[in-house]
Amino acid sequence: MKQKIKNIKALIRAKISPANTQLNIVLNELEDVLNSNKVKPINKANILKIVHLLRSLESTLKLFLDENHIPYNGHSSMGKFFHIYAKHNYAVIGNIDSSELNRYIKNLSDYRNEFMHNAGKYPANENVIKNLLNEIEICLVRILNL
């Protein structure tokens, strides 16, 4: 997990201007995933990991829109960001296709909502975190290279 987070941080650093004041906040959010290992019991550590991973993803999606001067008209939600990446008409970056949009909505946005809107719901085990981290990496590699 540590290496994958290191890779994601490097990707974000490569695509988001160091002058952006939000960059370090996003990178620190990823560092907090690793620091969550100190929390006990494990189910609470795992929900914290999910929160930090998904906050870093959502913030990165927003920062990349900002970097490319693509408006999101105050729509600040992961699902809406994915729809913008699929349907925008700006030449500065490409678009994700409908299968990617559906994948990211299902595996990331809907997944986030499942935990954020259901009190007492916790990830079953560490594999859930690893799978989520893989999905986030796939998503960011694709979107940050549009």
GROMACS elastic network, one bead per residue, 0.5 to 0.9 nm:
[ bonds ]
;  ai    aj funct       b0    kb
    1     4     6  0.51978   500
    1     5     6  0.62186   500
    1     6     6  0.85669   500
    1    34     6  0.81335   500
    1   129     6  0.88889   500
    1   130     6  0.69349   500
    1   133     6  0.79001   500
    2     5     6  0.52603   500
    2     6     6  0.61874   500
    2     7     6  0.87308   500
    2    34     6  0.69978   500
    3     7     6  0.61897   500
    3     8     6  0.86654   500
    4     7     6  0.50072   500
    4     8     6  0.62163   500
    4     9     6  0.85963   500
    4   133     6  0.76564   500
    4   134     6  0.81521   500
    4   137     6  0.78970   500
    5     8     6  0.50254   500
    5     9     6  0.60888   500
    5    10     6  0.85645   500
    5    30     6  0.67033   500
    5    31     6  0.78867   500
    5    33     6  0.85469   500
    5    34     6  0.85116   500
    5   133     6  0.80252   500
    5   137     6  0.86673   500
    6     9     6  0.51517   500
    6    10     6  0.62661   500
    6    11     6  0.87469   500
    6    30     6  0.87088   500
    6    31     6  0.89196   500
    7    10     6  0.51012   500
    7    11     6  0.62620   500
    7    12     6  0.87246   500
    7   137     6  0.84803   500
    8    11     6  0.50578   500
    8    12     6  0.62262   500
    8    13     6  0.85829   500
    8    30     6  0.86361   500
    8   136     6  0.86075   500
    8   137     6  0.63695   500
    8   140     6  0.77910   500
    8   141     6  0.83481   500
    9    12     6  0.51383   500
    9    13     6  0.61001   500
    9    14     6  0.85807   500
    9    26     6  0.87322   500
    9    27     6  0.61857   500
    9    30     6  0.75083   500
   10    13     6  0.50647   500
   10    14     6  0.61587   500
   10    15     6  0.88099   500
   11    14     6  0.51217   500
   11    15     6  0.64575   500
   11    16     6  0.86980   500
   11   140     6  0.79866   500
   11   141     6  0.74133   500
   11   144     6  0.78955   500
   12    15     6  0.52590   500
   12    16     6  0.58607   500
   12    23     6  0.81990   500
   12    26     6  0.88352   500
   12    27     6  0.81308   500
   12    60     6  0.74244   500
   12   140     6  0.81662   500
   12   144     6  0.77549   500
   13    16     6  0.55011   500
   13    17     6  0.72145   500
   13    18     6  0.71771   500
   13    23     6  0.76640   500
   13    27     6  0.84708   500
   14    17     6  0.77088   500
   14    18     6  0.89037   500
   15    64     6  0.75680   500
   15    67     6  0.84942   500
   15   144     6  0.64764   500
   15   145     6  0.82533   500
   16    19     6  0.84271   500
   16    20     6  0.71578   500
   16    23     6  0.69556   500
   16    60     6  0.83848   500
   16    63     6  0.70883   500
   16    64     6  0.66235   500
   16    67     6  0.67313   500
   16   144     6  0.89369   500
   17    20     6  0.54517   500
   17    21     6  0.89358   500
   17    23     6  0.76337   500
   17    67     6  0.74548   500
   18    21     6  0.75757   500
   18    22     6  0.89702   500
   18    23     6  0.66539   500
   18    24     6  0.83525   500
   19    22     6  0.87062   500
   19    23     6  0.80207   500
   20    23     6  0.56344   500
   20    24     6  0.83620   500
   20    63     6  0.83178   500
   20    67     6  0.86149   500
   21    24     6  0.68910   500
   21    25     6  0.77935   500
   22    25     6  0.52193   500
   22    26     6  0.64419   500
   22    27     6  0.88358   500
   22    59     6  0.83858   500
   22    63     6  0.76784   500
   23    26     6  0.53131   500
   23    27     6  0.63221   500
   23    28     6  0.86535   500
   23    60     6  0.82249   500
   23    63     6  0.79887   500
   24    28     6  0.59244   500
   24    29     6  0.84181   500
   25    28     6  0.51124   500
   25    29     6  0.62054   500
   25    30     6  0.88798   500
   25    56     6  0.84412   500
   26    29     6  0.50198   500
   26    30     6  0.66285   500
   26    31     6  0.88693   500
   26    55     6  0.79564   500
   26    56     6  0.51732   500
   26    57     6  0.82119   500
   26    59     6  0.66170   500
   26    60     6  0.69295   500
   27    30     6  0.52183   500
   27    31     6  0.64481   500
   27    32     6  0.87989   500
   27    56     6  0.74179   500
   28    32     6  0.61777   500
   28    33     6  0.88466   500
   28    56     6  0.86318   500
   29    32     6  0.50501   500
   29    33     6  0.68236   500
   29    52     6  0.55386   500
   29    53     6  0.72408   500
   29    55     6  0.73190   500
   29    56     6  0.57610   500
   30    33     6  0.52624   500
   30    34     6  0.72890   500
   30    49     6  0.87649   500
   30    52     6  0.63650   500
   30    53     6  0.62673   500
   30    55     6  0.88457   500
   30    56     6  0.63768   500
   31    34     6  0.54621   500
   31    35     6  0.64955   500
   31    36     6  0.88572   500
   31    52     6  0.86186   500
   32    36     6  0.60366   500
   32    48     6  0.85350   500
   32    49     6  0.76059   500
   32    52     6  0.65471   500
   32    53     6  0.87104   500
   33    36     6  0.52837   500
   33    37     6  0.75822   500
   33    45     6  0.87791   500
   33    46     6  0.88614   500
   33    48     6  0.71741   500
   33    50     6  0.78935   500
   33    51     6  0.84747   500
   33    52     6  0.57684   500
   33    53     6  0.66465   500
   34    37     6  0.59386   500
   34    38     6  0.84601   500
   34    49     6  0.76875   500
   35    38     6  0.60483   500
   35    39     6  0.80692   500
   35    49     6  0.87872   500
   36    39     6  0.54951   500
   36    40     6  0.88538   500
   36    44     6  0.86515   500
   36    45     6  0.52742   500
   36    46     6  0.75510   500
   36    48     6  0.63583   500
   36    49     6  0.62400   500
   37    40     6  0.78861   500
   37    42     6  0.78441   500
   37    45     6  0.59137   500
   37    46     6  0.80607   500
   37    49     6  0.84038   500
   38    42     6  0.89496   500
   38    45     6  0.73763   500
   39    42     6  0.69010   500
   39    44     6  0.67865   500
   39    45     6  0.50578   500
   39    46     6  0.88098   500
   39    48     6  0.87023   500
   40    43     6  0.76184   500
   40    44     6  0.64307   500
   40    45     6  0.62427   500
   41    44     6  0.56566   500
   41    45     6  0.66162   500
   41    46     6  0.89585   500
   42    46     6  0.60764   500
   42    47     6  0.86608   500
   42   125     6  0.83846   500
   42   126     6  0.87790   500
   43    46     6  0.50761   500
   43    47     6  0.62927   500
   43    48     6  0.86601   500
   43   122     6  0.59899   500
   43   123     6  0.66881   500
   43   124     6  0.77055   500
   43   125     6  0.75930   500
   44    47     6  0.52262   500
   44    48     6  0.62568   500
   44    49     6  0.86642   500
   44   122     6  0.74608   500
   44   123     6  0.89521   500
   45    48     6  0.51781   500
   45    49     6  0.62860   500
   45    50     6  0.88430   500
   46    50     6  0.63360   500
   46    51     6  0.86906   500
   46   122     6  0.72945   500
   46   123     6  0.62941   500
   46   124     6  0.86902   500
   46   125     6  0.75454   500
   46   126     6  0.70044   500
   46   128     6  0.86745   500
   46   129     6  0.70197   500
   47    50     6  0.50693   500
   47    51     6  0.62355   500
   47    52     6  0.86789   500
   47   115     6  0.80410   500
   47   121     6  0.84938   500
   47   122     6  0.58765   500
   47   123     6  0.64223   500
   47   129     6  0.88874   500
   48    51     6  0.50242   500
   48    52     6  0.61284   500
   48    53     6  0.84639   500
   49    52     6  0.52011   500
   49    53     6  0.59612   500
   49    54     6  0.84501   500
   49   129     6  0.72020   500
   50    53     6  0.51510   500
   50    54     6  0.60156   500
   50    55     6  0.83801   500
   50   112     6  0.78905   500
   50   115     6  0.85004   500
   50   123     6  0.83300   500
   50   129     6  0.67695   500
   50   132     6  0.78788   500
   50   133     6  0.88792   500
   51    54     6  0.53735   500
   51    55     6  0.59889   500
   51    56     6  0.85053   500
   51   112     6  0.80712   500
   51   115     6  0.87746   500
   51   116     6  0.83552   500
   52    55     6  0.51770   500
   52    56     6  0.60828   500
   52    57     6  0.85700   500
   53    56     6  0.52712   500
   53    57     6  0.62508   500
   53    58     6  0.87533   500
   53   129     6  0.89628   500
   53   132     6  0.82552   500
   53   133     6  0.73756   500
   53   136     6  0.80273   500
   54    58     6  0.60535   500
   54    59     6  0.84045   500
   54    78     6  0.88843   500
   54   108     6  0.77885   500
   54   109     6  0.86258   500
   54   112     6  0.69924   500
   54   132     6  0.89229   500
   54   136     6  0.81879   500
   55    58     6  0.51919   500
   55    59     6  0.60105   500
   55    60     6  0.84242   500
   56    59     6  0.51891   500
   56    60     6  0.60118   500
   56    61     6  0.86153   500
   57    60     6  0.50825   500
   57    61     6  0.61888   500
   57    62     6  0.86746   500
   57    78     6  0.82087   500
   57   136     6  0.69699   500
   57   139     6  0.89500   500
   57   140     6  0.78268   500
   58    61     6  0.51676   500
   58    62     6  0.63883   500
   58    63     6  0.87218   500
   58    76     6  0.84997   500
   58    77     6  0.71713   500
   58    78     6  0.53785   500
   58    81     6  0.80423   500
   59    62     6  0.50953   500
   59    63     6  0.61102   500
   59    64     6  0.86568   500
   59    78     6  0.85932   500
   60    64     6  0.60967   500
   60    65     6  0.85894   500
   60   140     6  0.83568   500
   61    64     6  0.53483   500
   61    65     6  0.64755   500
   61    66     6  0.88155   500
   61    78     6  0.75859   500
   61    81     6  0.66195   500
   61    82     6  0.80922   500
   61    85     6  0.89824   500
   61   140     6  0.81560   500
   61   143     6  0.80721   500
   61   144     6  0.84358   500
   62    65     6  0.51940   500
   62    66     6  0.63035   500
   62    67     6  0.86988   500
   62    72     6  0.83618   500
   62    76     6  0.75907   500
   62    77     6  0.87909   500
   62    78     6  0.84985   500
   62    81     6  0.70425   500
   63    67     6  0.60551   500
   63    68     6  0.86437   500
   64    68     6  0.62801   500
   64    69     6  0.85024   500
   64    70     6  0.85594   500
   64   143     6  0.85630   500
   64   144     6  0.71193   500
   65    68     6  0.52422   500
   65    69     6  0.60319   500
   65    70     6  0.50444   500
   65    71     6  0.69933   500
   65    72     6  0.77243   500
   65    81     6  0.84069   500
   65    84     6  0.88885   500
   65    85     6  0.84592   500
   66    70     6  0.60942   500
   66    71     6  0.73437   500
   66    72     6  0.88106   500
   67    70     6  0.78440   500
   68    71     6  0.89176   500
   68    90     6  0.88735   500
   68    92     6  0.65360   500
   68    93     6  0.75272   500
   69    90     6  0.89414   500
   69    92     6  0.86106   500
   70    84     6  0.86894   500
   70    88     6  0.79611   500
   70    90     6  0.71204   500
   70    92     6  0.87339   500
   71    74     6  0.81993   500
   71    84     6  0.88290   500
   72    75     6  0.54193   500
   72    76     6  0.73846   500
   72    80     6  0.82511   500
   72    81     6  0.74260   500
   72    84     6  0.73079   500
   73    76     6  0.83465   500
   75    78     6  0.89798   500
   75    80     6  0.64627   500
   75    81     6  0.75942   500
   76    79     6  0.87779   500
   76    80     6  0.70421   500
   76    81     6  0.71931   500
   77    80     6  0.53489   500
   77    81     6  0.61926   500
   77    82     6  0.87804   500
   77   109     6  0.86497   500
   78    81     6  0.50637   500
   78    82     6  0.63088   500
   78    83     6  0.87708   500
   78   105     6  0.82219   500
   78   108     6  0.82622   500
   78   109     6  0.59080   500
   79    82     6  0.51707   500
   79    83     6  0.63950   500
   79    84     6  0.87680   500
   79   104     6  0.82597   500
   79   105     6  0.60457   500
   79   108     6  0.85775   500
   79   109     6  0.55942   500
   79   110     6  0.81136   500
   80    83     6  0.50356   500
   80    84     6  0.62381   500
   80    85     6  0.87123   500
   81    84     6  0.50442   500
   81    85     6  0.63108   500
   81    86     6  0.87140   500
   82    85     6  0.50889   500
   82    86     6  0.63254   500
   82    87     6  0.87570   500
   82    96     6  0.83177   500
   82   101     6  0.62618   500
   82   104     6  0.72746   500
   82   105     6  0.72541   500
   82   109     6  0.87931   500
   83    86     6  0.50153   500
   83    87     6  0.60584   500
   83    88     6  0.81515   500
   83    96     6  0.88690   500
   83   101     6  0.69285   500
   83   105     6  0.88949   500
   84    87     6  0.51902   500
   84    88     6  0.53297   500
   84    95     6  0.85130   500
   85    88     6  0.60084   500
   85    93     6  0.88926   500
   85    94     6  0.79265   500
   85    95     6  0.54384   500
   85    96     6  0.59850   500
   85    97     6  0.88522   500
   85   101     6  0.82769   500
   85   143     6  0.77502   500
   86    94     6  0.84815   500
   86    97     6  0.60181   500
   86    98     6  0.70087   500
   86   100     6  0.84750   500
   86   101     6  0.65358   500
   87    95     6  0.67093   500
   87    96     6  0.80595   500
   87    97     6  0.87749   500
   88    91     6  0.88373   500
   88    94     6  0.84880   500
   88    95     6  0.71085   500
   89    94     6  0.86348   500
   89    95     6  0.85317   500
   90    93     6  0.66817   500
   90    94     6  0.78551   500
   91    94     6  0.69071   500
   92   146     6  0.87684   500
   93   145     6  0.82645   500
   93   146     6  0.51988   500
   94   143     6  0.87218   500
   94   145     6  0.86398   500
   95   143     6  0.82072   500
   95   146     6  0.65992   500
   96    99     6  0.81901   500
   96   100     6  0.59955   500
   96   101     6  0.64694   500
   96   142     6  0.80455   500
   96   143     6  0.73320   500
   96   146     6  0.77560   500
   97   100     6  0.53574   500
   97   101     6  0.61894   500
   97   102     6  0.87283   500
   98   102     6  0.60809   500
   98   103     6  0.84988   500
   99   102     6  0.51363   500
   99   103     6  0.61288   500
   99   104     6  0.86587   500
  100   103     6  0.50004   500
  100   104     6  0.60939   500
  100   105     6  0.84566   500
  100   139     6  0.84807   500
  101   104     6  0.52990   500
  101   105     6  0.60864   500
  101   106     6  0.85516   500
  102   105     6  0.51595   500
  102   106     6  0.60566   500
  102   107     6  0.84012   500
  103   106     6  0.52362   500
  103   107     6  0.58022   500
  103   108     6  0.78909   500
  104   107     6  0.52562   500
  104   108     6  0.52717   500
  104   109     6  0.66387   500
  104   110     6  0.85157   500
  104   135     6  0.80527   500
  104   136     6  0.87150   500
  104   139     6  0.70263   500
  105   108     6  0.55922   500
  105   110     6  0.57994   500
  105   111     6  0.80805   500
  106   109     6  0.61584   500
  106   110     6  0.50839   500
  106   111     6  0.64839   500
  107   110     6  0.64223   500
  107   111     6  0.55811   500
  107   112     6  0.83613   500
  107   132     6  0.78277   500
  107   135     6  0.71421   500
  107   136     6  0.89946   500
  108   111     6  0.50060   500
  108   112     6  0.59383   500
  108   113     6  0.86017   500
  108   132     6  0.76099   500
  108   135     6  0.74192   500
  108   136     6  0.75143   500
  109   112     6  0.51696   500
  109   113     6  0.63564   500
  109   114     6  0.87403   500
  110   113     6  0.50274   500
  110   114     6  0.62083   500
  111   114     6  0.50988   500
  111   115     6  0.68685   500
  111   116     6  0.88055   500
  111   132     6  0.89847   500
  112   115     6  0.55239   500
  112   116     6  0.60672   500
  112   117     6  0.84253   500
  113   117     6  0.55900   500
  113   118     6  0.80375   500
  114   117     6  0.57846   500
  114   118     6  0.62231   500
  114   121     6  0.80776   500
  115   118     6  0.55186   500
  115   119     6  0.75015   500
  115   120     6  0.84769   500
  115   121     6  0.59093   500
  115   122     6  0.69943   500
  115   123     6  0.82588   500
  116   119     6  0.73940   500
  116   121     6  0.84480   500
  117   121     6  0.87760   500
  118   121     6  0.57291   500
  119   122     6  0.87150   500
  122   125     6  0.86063   500
  123   126     6  0.76351   500
  123   127     6  0.88122   500
  123   128     6  0.62039   500
  123   129     6  0.75740   500
  124   127     6  0.80205   500
  124   128     6  0.66767   500
  125   128     6  0.57300   500
  125   129     6  0.73962   500
  126   129     6  0.51941   500
  126   130     6  0.64370   500
  126   131     6  0.87675   500
  127   131     6  0.60529   500
  127   132     6  0.84584   500
  128   131     6  0.51778   500
  128   132     6  0.61706   500
  128   133     6  0.85811   500
  129   132     6  0.50752   500
  129   133     6  0.60732   500
  129   134     6  0.86138   500
  130   133     6  0.50271   500
  130   134     6  0.62241   500
  130   135     6  0.87301   500
  131   134     6  0.50824   500
  131   135     6  0.63175   500
  131   136     6  0.86884   500
  132   135     6  0.50826   500
  132   136     6  0.61726   500
  132   137     6  0.86037   500
  133   136     6  0.50854   500
  133   137     6  0.61769   500
  133   138     6  0.86615   500
  134   137     6  0.51365   500
  134   138     6  0.62185   500
  134   139     6  0.85937   500
  135   138     6  0.51141   500
  135   139     6  0.60956   500
  135   140     6  0.85927   500
  136   139     6  0.50491   500
  136   140     6  0.60522   500
  136   141     6  0.84517   500
  137   140     6  0.51973   500
  137   141     6  0.59637   500
  137   142     6  0.84751   500
  138   141     6  0.53257   500
  138   142     6  0.62860   500
  138   143     6  0.86972   500
  139   142     6  0.52901   500
  139   143     6  0.60846   500
  139   144     6  0.83322   500
  140   143     6  0.51044   500
  140   144     6  0.55329   500
  140   145     6  0.80007   500
  141   144     6  0.56025   500
  141   145     6  0.61798   500
  141   146     6  0.88624   500
  142   145     6  0.53966   500
  142   146     6  0.64555   500
  143   146     6  0.52824   500
